[in-house]
Amino acid sequence: LWSSPGSWVEGAAPVAGSDLTFPSTAVTFNPVNDLASGFQITEIEIEGSGYVLSGNKITLSNGIDLYGTSAGPAAISLPITFSASQFVNTTKPLTLSGALQLNNAVTAIGPITITGALSGTASLLVQGSGTVVDVHTTSTGTGSIQAQSVGYLKFNGSHKGPLSVQSDSTMEVTGSATQILASGQFYVGGKD
């Protein structure tokens, strides 16, 4: 449990605004957030392999990093509110299966699968060579989902906002359930 001081290298439970590091060696690779729903976290760094983070919703202000020679794959099933523009940056597979509320732009870099519902008014930007983001969900958000800067976006679901792909990037739209809802738009080659 996140509230247990023994769960952390520092010997203390996180306080609001903490950076959370999940090291390559740990007592458990399935830590459960039992802190108050919406607890403010600055950044999540995952240095180990096989982590599954679950539990109560968090509010995140400075992104998620999954890196290092011992890192990944990992999964985050707890709901996340992205409260500031930030990056989800990984070199190993990362699955985000909790609900994601995009209050500010989130840039996804690396092999990421999103199965949690998307909401909010901000954009999801898929960027970078080698980046494959698989969005397989229902989105009630009105922000855009964009493939740019040689990003590769696989989309299977429904979305109220625009979907767009720049000329240097790829978007694969699959599935019989894929739809752009009434207020949505689809752009190829970017929006003028």
Helices and strands as residue ranges (DSSP letters): G 5-7, E 18-22, E 32-33, E 39-46, E 52-55, E 58-60, E 64-66, E 74-76, E 80-82, E 86-90, E 94-96, E 100-102, E 106-109, E 112-114, E 118-120, E 124-126, E 132-135, E 145-147, E 152-155, E 158-159, E 163-165, E 170-173, E 179-180, E 186-188
